[in-house]
């Protein structure tokens, strides 16, 4: 192969076309090389155009490119034919190629010339760079505009968002405002008070229907902008305001400016009372509430009345009496006059109340109050202190004491007269304590204390009377207080002792019992009987320790006596009412170790008169222990045979008042006989008290009494001083 190439390349083998002595080898190589390079270059151009066209199909000159490619290929083929003809002189083929090339050249030229203007229109590099720079600038401006537009869009979005939020807030505010308006309207419509609102110029801004209705204001008057003066002038024509309108407004506003709030009470012509509370608001206006307080004021008046008046009788009560009394004392002190008090207590009122019921008791109190009021002058005052206690205040000069006693006497007769309580006829008693001021520094409390002491004196003397206070009563009261204090100390220091009085069986004249009688050896007053201190002990709690001492000591003493001798003790109704007697007796019996049958408990008819369930229950329990119950002092007070049915007594003790007159008065003897016979029929033992001589003893035996007691048989003595033969064991 190398040899073939060398043969071809050898100059000796070359036979240039035509006869030409000028063809030298170097020239032949020059033509060969040039035509080969030119041909290859021509052939490469269509390849580049094909690549360009495939990459730039958007160019609209495709047919021109292909024409130009054909022309180029033809040109290249011509050069390759030129090389060919160096060896093969085929000028016909070469001519055809050149002819085709000429046609292609001409077609290309024809196609290119019309494109020349378009080609010339193609911008130059500088123009393209300028355009590129302008394009970059425009692009930068566009980008800047885009950024600005984005910023504007962002701002618009923010504005739109803010608008949406504002719109939402506005809608919420409108909805809230509508809801608030609805609530306000509903509130105004359902308010229990009228409401009005005025601006700083006194023009009406808001109101509710109740405000208009409360004053009967016409709708055409109650309009926005109506002045307060116009409204008040209308009310003045209706008689609701009885003063000059301008003055009313000035006083109203002045008070509100000073205090921020103004409260006015307006009394309307129809009797209603309105409370107006106006509150100053910002801007100088005010809001006022209007409340109908008519019923409240009536209630307050009723409450105030009840605070100082008795709800049952309508009289002054204790508080009202004190106020009136203090006022009267202050006035009389200036006028150098005196004040008197009549303290009135209704006797036997509780019996009426318990027997006929509380309704009858209330009717009795009302009737008494009416009688008291009818008996007084206009300047005299009567009050009910509570329960069945009344008081009268008097004012007068030097003769006030005489006036008070005269009135007391009239009241005794008036209040003691029979009462008709809805068909129930009854009568009561009256006790009155009277006191008259005697010093300039006298007080209602001191006067009441004096009247109370006088009343206490009346009750201690049998009731149904009146008593004027004297200094002696005060001294005695002081003495009672001192005795009470000493009694407390005596109870604590065991300064009390028991005396005994024998009870004799009238069948064989033997001692069958001893009655324990309490004595108090006072350090300065000497030996005091029960009558000197028992009543004050009953009024206090001292009766309990006194009873305990008596019960315990009597049982302990009886334990040393013969078994057939009983011991009698007195139990106070006050102690029975307090309770605890049964346990006290049981403990004393157990401690002394004696039989309950040896103990006799004596009670007065007061226990039955009060008809107290607690006391009767205590007596029943005492009797159930096995001891005996005796009815003491029978025939005195309000004795009734019905009492003997109320409780199964074992013994009746006939009061000494009948025994003392049994030999001189036939009626007393008849009563003793009747009681003894009644007791015998009821299987009760009868004891006659106060036997002082043999004649009385003979009479009570003849009347049928079973036992006797009195000085004739023996005085009360300490247990060891009497009957040494019977109580010898106690002396050992």
C-alpha positions, 0 to 999 in steps of 0.5 A: 500500500505504501508503494501504491501511495508512493507511486501516486505521489511520485512525480514520475507517475504524474501525467497532467492533463494536456500537454504543457511543458510548464507543469513541473512537479512542484507546481503539480503538488501545489495545485493538488494540495490547494484544491484538496484543502479548498475542497475539504473546506468547502465540504466542511461548510455545509456540515457547519450549516447543518449543525447551525440549522439543527440548533437554530430552527427558529431562523427563517432562512433555511432554504437559503442555507440549503441552497448555499450548502449545495453551492458550496458542495458544488464548489468543493466538487469542482476542486476535487474534479480539478485534482481528478483531471490532473490524472484523468483528463476528463474535461466533460465531467469537469465541465458539467461540474462547473456548469452545475456550480455556476447554476448553484452560484447563480441561484445562490447569488439570486437568493442572497441579494434580496437578503442583503437588506435584511443582512444589512439590518442585522445589528453590528457587534457594537450595536448588539453590545449597545442593545445588550447594555440597553437590554441589561439596563432595561432588565435591571429597570424591569427587575427594579420595577418588579421589586418595587411592584413586589414591595407595592404588592406587599404594601397592598397586601399589608394594607389589604390585611389591615383593611380586613382586620379593620373591617373585622374590628368594625364589624365586631364593634358594630355587632358589639355596639348592637349587642350593647344597645340591645342589652342597654335597651333591655336593661333600661326596659327591665330596670326597677328604677326610672332612669334619665340622663342629661348633658351639661346644658341640662338637655335630655339625652336618654331615658327609660319608659319607667321614668316617664311612667313614674311621673306621668310625663307625656311622650311629646315632652320626653324627647331628646333635647328637652330641658330639665327645666321644662320637665320640672315645670310640667311636674310643677303643674301636676303638684309634684314640686311645691317650690320654684323650679329654678331654685330647685335646679340650683340646689340640686346641681349645687349639691351634685357639683360639691359632692359629685352625687345629689340625693333628693326625696320628692313627695308627689301630689298623690302621696308617693315618695320618689328617691332621686340619686343623680351622679355627675358624669364627664362633660358636666352632665348627670345620670339620675335614677328615680325609685319609688320608695313609698312602700319602703318608707312606710315599712321603715316607718313601721319598723321605726314604730315597732322599734319604739312601740309594742306590737300587740297593744300599740303602746310605747315599748321599753325603748320608746319609754326610755326615750320619752322618759329621758326627754321628759326629765330633761324638759322638766329639769329646765321647767323645775317640775317633777316626773312620776312613774307608775309601774303596773303589774297585772296579778293573776294574768298567767292564770288567765293565760294558762287557763284560757289560752294565749289568745285570751291573754293577748285580748286581756292585755289589749283591753288593759292597754285601752283602759290605761290610755283612756284614764290618762291626760294628753301629757301623760304617757303609758308604755308596755314593758313586756309580759304583763307589766306596764308603766305610766309617765307623769309630769307635774309640780309639787303635788305630783305625789298626790296626783300619782297616788290618786291615779293609782287608786283609780287604776286599781278599780279600773283594771280590777273590773271584770273583762269580757274576752270574747265571751270569757268573763274574768278578773285580775288584780293589779299591783302598782309601784309609784316613784316621783323624782326628787333630785335634779340628777334623777334618771329614768333608770333610778326612777324605775328602780325606785318604782320597782322597789315599791312594786316589790313591797306591794307584792310582798304585802299581798298584792292588789294595792299600790305603794309610794316609794320611800327611802326606807324601801331603798334601805331595805333593798340595800339590806336585801342585797347585803343579805344576799351577798352574805348568804352566798358566803354563808352557803360557801362557808357552811354557816347554815344549820337545821332546826327541827320541830316535832310532829306528833301522832294524835293517836298515841301522842308519840313523835312520828316525825320531825320537820327540818327548818333552815336557820342561818346564824348571821355574823352581825344580825344573829339567828335568821329564820327562813322568811328573812332570806328564802325569798331572795334565794328563790329569786336567785340561783342560791335556792339550789345550794340551800336545798341541797344542804337541807336535803343532805343534812336532813337525811344524814340526821334522820339516819341517826333517829329511830326508824319510825321517825320520819323527816320532813323537808320543804322544797321551793317551787323555784327549785322544782321549776329549775329541776334537779331535785330528784337526783339531789334527793336520790343521792342524799338517800343513798349517802345517808343509807335510809329508806325513802319512806322515811322522807316527806317532801312538803310543797305549797299549793303554788306548785299547783297554782302555776300548773307547771308541767316541769314541777309536776313531773319532778313531783311524780318522779319524787313520789316514784322513789317511795317517799311521801308528798305533803301539801303544806299550808292548805287553805291559804292563798287560792286553795281549791279542792281541784288541786287534790285531784291534780296530784295524789298527795299523801298528806295535807297540812292545815294552815295555822290560821285555821287552827289558831281560831278553831276554839273561837270561830265556828267557821274555822272549826268547820273548815278543819273538820271538813278538810280532815274528813275530805283527807280521810276519804282520799286516804290522806294523812291530815296534820294540823299546824300551829297547835299552841294549847290543849284546847286546840289539841282537843279540837283538832283531835275531835275534828279527826286530824291524825297529826299535830305540830306546833309550839305546844309540842315543841319549838324548833331546836337543834337536833341534840337539844330536844328529846334526849331520850329519843335521840340519845344515840345521836348524842353518843 
